[in-house]
Amino acid sequence: MSHSQIGETDHFWYRLQPEGVYIDSQRDNKAFGYMKGRFVLSEDNGRTWPHSLDFPEAHEVTFSCILKNGNVVFATPTKLYLSTDNLRRCEQITVKDVDGSDYLPHTPQNPENPGWYFHTLPGVNSFEVHGSEMLIWGNYCNVVGGAAPVNIYYSTDGGQTVKIAYSFGQNPYTRDNGSPGGGSQGRLLGDPHNPVCARHLHCVTYNPWEDAFYACTGDADRAEFFECHWLRGTYEAATDSWHWRVIISDHLNSRYKAGGINFVDGQLYWISDSNGPEPYDRGIFKCAPGDIANRQKHTLLFNPGVESGALIIQDGVFIGTHCAPASPLNTGIIISLDGGKTWAQHDLQELGKRSPTRLHYKNSEGWFRMDLRSGWVDFADVLFLKPKRPSHVAHAGGTFHAPGRCAPATVRAIAERRMACRDEWSLWRRCCCLGWRGRTGLTTGTCRAGPSEASSTGA
């Protein structure tokens, strides 16, 4: 698929980012990205880039967020920066520890693997809390880039000050031994006084109905402890202090190995990337927040049948994504346009084997943004996706519905059909998709300029 094409499925239009720029984040009409040796900022959804900042390490960016006041917070693996003036300049931020002291990155054993201190998987990292915006996120680390401690960071003043909200303990399996993901030898990293250990954070989200924050972590079952936890935190603005507690810890093949925590009308939604030994407890679930530890009170909305780690909900649209190494699809997209009543899955086959993550809310033209990662987490490209209004969705005699646990068998059947019917599949257009019509039918997308609603080429 070329960067100028707009692809189409029964449920959405999609396109890659424009050539020559990596668009790392978006908000309303603004987009932040990088070109060779500089950061750039757009105010018209990526059509033009009038603001830029020379920055030789721009290609090393691992985190960015555009705040409501226009400030941009961004990070390389171990350094955090703030621009308050549309990239005319930036300043490095020194993170403050819980006790107010400077929180400085460790000296890595291998300078090529200093650790991903600030990289995160969600694209939504700021929330209205008590009438003002809070930036809060946790680092997804200890996979590539070197060993790093696992932290939740926050800022209540537009990124001017960034502090530690919570530090996980010293995990003996992710010591800094100089390797990309750490190991059982080398320097211990993390809070020596906290017995709760994790490999990394998957998600941190705010629930305004409770005035509380939720976080979930991964990944493994260790002999001494679980790494998959759900935490609940509350913030006291008057004292600038946090209280966190672990709600539940469980196996990596459970629904609690998860991501994409969302809150809608006081209900908690999430998606499971359960893996490891079978049986898997996968799906998109919902429950009352107080029932998260009680499986009997969870509702399974949809089971995609494969490991899926990202979910975003906005204006009744649910978008989830497959983890490519574990999926029979190339680039798997899960979607519901009606608040989770009916579901479809599509394979954006021509994009290759990609794991979409860091899902951002729609920009001012209605396009969601997401990273396309090669393998599990390596940066590759950026995809924009625009849901169709219900009047544009062609159901052709059936709804896209796969309740309960029918979906895994269907996904396996699709994979087997792809292998057995190569001639039929070779006739598909380049922008093909897979979905459910009724329960077993397949749908095919097209690759064209699309109707006027999707014709915008901005970000």
Stockholm file with secondary structure:
# STOCKHOLM 1.0

chainA/1-459         MSHSQIGETDHFWYRLQPEGVYIDSQRDNKAFGYMKGRFVLSEDNGRTWPHSLDFPEAHEVTFSCILKNGNVVFATPTKLYLSTDNLRRCEQITVKDVDGSDYLPHTPQNPENPGWYFHTLPGVNSFEVHGSEMLIWGNYCNVVGGAAPVNIYYSTDGGQTVKIAYSFGQNPYTRDNGSPGGGSQGRLLGDPHNPVCARHLHCVTYNPWEDAFYACTGDADRAEFFECHWLRGTYEAATDSWHWRVIISDHLNSRYKAGGINFVDGQLYWISDSNGPEPYDRGIFKCAPGDIANRQKHTLLFNPGVESGALIIQDGVFIGTHCAPASPLNTGIIISLDGGKTWAQHDLQELGKRSPTRLHYKNSEGWFRMDLRSGWVDFADVLFLKPKRPSHVAHAGGTFHAPGRCAPATVRAIAERRMACRDEWSLWRRCCCLGWRGRTGLTTGTCRAGPSEASSTGA
#=GR chainA/1-459 SS CCTTCEEECSSEEEEECCTTCEEEEEEBTEEEEEETTEEEEESSTTSCCCEEEECTTGGGCCEEEECTTSCEEEECSSCEEEESSTTSCCEEECCBCTTSSBCCCCCCSSTTCCCCSSCCSCSCCEEEETTEEEEEEECCCSSSSCCCCCEEEEESSTTSSCEEEEECBCCTTSBBSSSSSCBSSSBCCSBTTCCCCCSEEEEEEEETTTTEEEEEEECCBCSSCBSEEEEEEEEETTTTEEEEEEEEEECTTSTTSEEEEEEETTEEEEEECCCSSSSCCCSEEEECGGGTTCGGGCEEEECCSSCEEEEEEETTEEEEEECGGGCSSSSEEEEESSTTSSCEEEECGGGCSCEEEEEECCBTTSCEEEEEEETTTEEEEEEEEEECCGGGCCCTTSCBCCCTTHHHHHHHHHHHHHHHCHHHHHTSCTTCCCCCBBTTBCCCCEEECCCGGGCCCCC
#=GC SS_cons         CCTTCEEECSSEEEEECCTTCEEEEEEBTEEEEEETTEEEEESSTTSCCCEEEECTTGGGCCEEEECTTSCEEEECSSCEEEESSTTSCCEEECCBCTTSSBCCCCCCSSTTCCCCSSCCSCSCCEEEETTEEEEEEECCCSSSSCCCCCEEEEESSTTSSCEEEEECBCCTTSBBSSSSSCBSSSBCCSBTTCCCCCSEEEEEEEETTTTEEEEEEECCBCSSCBSEEEEEEEEETTTTEEEEEEEEEECTTSTTSEEEEEEETTEEEEEECCCSSSSCCCSEEEECGGGTTCGGGCEEEECCSSCEEEEEEETTEEEEEECGGGCSSSSEEEEESSTTSSCEEEECGGGCSCEEEEEECCBTTSCEEEEEEETTTEEEEEEEEEECCGGGCCCTTSCBCCCTTHHHHHHHHHHHHHHHCHHHHHTSCTTCCCCCBBTTBCCCCEEECCCGGGCCCCC
//
